[in-house]
Amino acid sequence: MVHIIGHRGGRNLWPENSLLGFRKLGQMPVDGVEFDIHLTRSGEMLVIHDPTLDRTTDSQGLVSDLSPGKHREISLKDSDGEAIPTLEEVLAVFRDTPLELHIELKTHADGTPYEGLAAKAFAAVERLGLLERSILTSFHPDVLADIRKAAPGIRTLSSFDAKSAERLGLASGLSLMKQCSDIIAIERSLLQAKWDEITKLVPLDRLGAWVPNEMSDLEYWLAKPIRQITTDRPDLALQARR
């Protein structure tokens, strides 16, 4: 059975990377959740996708520049005044669920890795006894290599898209990602266009597609013999799988 992973907590249903969305998703019979973490200068791990606050909150500026506790004064857009959650708060939501936790380690706005983020994320999931259900993910080979060093034993996932293929080469990039990750999740249009080439390089049980959201697209990918899909519409994905 193809696993269904709720992207950013199901961002087409609820505010992305919000505690509301995570709680709602945790009540659904999906297989996992995907969310993103940034690191502030004060060492707080915040669950937010962009390196800046502008798109998803009522504030502006770099996430990394936030002073301790400042995130609690910032509201997520389209929410009822909900603040940016911390990694620990999100892990607490899913602690008593069976869901896989796909935790993407983001980078600074210039693409450079956050120093020490892999080790801090590893320590957080270990502290709550969630190592077996946690997967640390990234688009960047250097971040994934850092995870291997700082968090030995935890599973890893590489995200890969057309920009990745342009930067690294399709075959060489996927070969590199296979060395530093257990799962490779590929943007759906690239995966569809290069299916034969990709599946010669990546075993199907290590392959995922992101991010199908329409019913026809969900049905297409759920019929493929891959490990997982990551979707903004987990409700439709569950309908399609049924």
N, C-alpha and C positions, 0 to 999 in steps of 0.2 A: 504494500500500500504506500502510495506517495505521501510523504509528510506535508502538512500544511503549516506554514510559519506565518504568523501575523506581523507584517512589516511595520515597524515603528508603532507597534501596538494596535495596528488596524487603522491607519491614518485617514482613510476615506470614510470612516464611521465615527471617529472621535478625534479630538485634538491630538496631533501626533506626539508621541513620547510623553503622554500625560498619564498620571495615576488613574484617572477615570478610564481611559482607554485600556490600560493594563488590567485594571480590575474587571472590566467587562470581558476582555479577551480571556482572562483566567477562568471565566465561567463557561466558556465555549469548549466543545470537544475538538479543539485543534491540537496540534502536536508540539508547537513551539511558538516563541515570540522573538522578534528581532528588535533591538534598540541600540542607541549610540551613546558613547560617553566621551566627554571632554574633561580635561584636567585644568583647574584654576591654579594660579600662582601660589595660592594658600594651601593647595593640596586636596581640594574638594573635587570629587568625581561627579559631574553633573550629566544627567541624561537629556541630551539635546543633540540634534543632527548637525546643525551648521556651526562653524567656528565663531559666527557672530549671532547676536541676539535679534537682529532686525526683522527677519522673516517670520519667526514663530512666536515672538513675544511683544509686549508693549514697550520694550526698551531698545536701546541701541548700544553698539560697541562689541568688543571681543569678549567671548565667554571666559577666556583665560585671564582677563583683567579683573574679574569680579572679586571683591574682597570677601572675607569669611562671612557667610550667612546672607550676603546680599541677594542671592538668588531667591530668597523667600519674599523679597519685596517686589519681584518681577512676575507679572502674570502672563500665562500662555494665551495667545490669541484664540478666540472662539471658545474659551473656557469660562467657567464661572469664577474667575479670579484665581484659578489654580496656579501655584508656583512651579518653577522648574524643579523636578524631583532629583534627588541624589541617587547614586547607584544603590546604596544601602536600602533606601526606601522602595525602590523597584524590586530588588531581590526579596524583600520582605513580603511583597504582594504575591510572589510566585513560589515562596518557600514551601507552602503546603499544597502545591499543585504538582501534576506530573510533567509539566511542560519543559521542553528543552529551552535553554536560554542562549540565544545568539547575540553576543555582546560585541558590537563593533567598536574597535578602538580608533577614534578619529585622530586627526592631526591638527597642528597649528594651521592658521589661514594660509601660510606659505608652503604647506605640504610637509613640513618637518615633523617628525614624531615628538610626542610629549615624553620627556625623560622620566622614566620610572612608572609610566602608566600601566604597562603590562604587569609589573610586579604588584602594584597596588590593587589592580582588578583581580588578579589571582588570589591575593590575600583576602579580599572581600568575599569571594565565592567560597573559598576554603573555610573561612570563619563561620559561614552559615551552613556548611555541609553540602554545598551545591556543586562540587567539582564534577561529579559524574554527569550532571545534567547541563553543564555549561560548556559553551564553545566560544572561544575568542576569535574575532574575525577582523579582516582588514583588506583594503585594496592594495596595500603596499608590501612588497617582499621584505623590506627592511624592518617593518613593524612586525610582520609574521616571524621573521628570524629572531627578533627581540623577544617575542612571546615564547618561542622554543627555549631560549636561554633562561628567561626570568620565570617562566611558568611551566616547568617540565611536567609532562604527563597530562596536561589539559588538552582537549581537542581544539583544532584550529580550522578556520574556513577562510578561503580566498574568494573575494568578490572580483569579478572580471567582466569587462565590457569592451566596447569598440575602442575607447581611448586606451585601455590597457593593451589591447592588441596592437594599436599604433605605436605605443611607447616601447613595448617589450617584444613585439612579434607574436603572432598567434601561437605557433608551435613552440617557440622558445619560451614564451611567456607562460604557457600552460605547463610546460616541463618544469620551469622554475617554481611555479606555484605548487605543483605536485610534491616537490621536495620539502616544502615548509607548511603544508596544510593537509588535513584529512579529507576535507570536502572542498569542491570548487563550485561556486554559485555563479552562473553566467547570465548576463542580461539576455532576455528572451529572444530579441530580434537577432542578435549575434549567434545565439545557440541554434536557432532555427535555420539561419542562412548557412551556417558552417557545421551542421549536425554531423555529417559523415566524418569530417576531418577531426572535429572535437572528440567524438566518441571513440575514435581510434586511439586517442591520447589519454582520455580520462575514463576510468571505469564507471559504468552507469550507477553503481551503488555509492559513488562518491560525487555525483553530479547533481546540481540543482539549477532551477530556472527562476529568475526574478525579472520584472514584477508583473505577472499577468493579473488583470483585474476584471476584464469582461468575461461573461459566461462562456462564450465560444472559445476564448483563449484559455480559460481555466480548464474547460473540458479537454481541450487539445493537450495541454501539458500534463494533466492528471492521467491521461491515457498512455503517456510515455513511461518507459521503465526506468525512471530516474529516482533519486532519493527523496527530493523535496521540491516544493515551490514556495516562494516567499511572496505574499500578496497583501495589498492594501484592503482587500475585500474578503476577509476570512469567512464571512457569512455566505457569500456566493460560492466560495471554494468548497465549503461544507455541503451546500446544495448540489454542486456539480459532482462531488465525490460520492454522494448518496445515490 
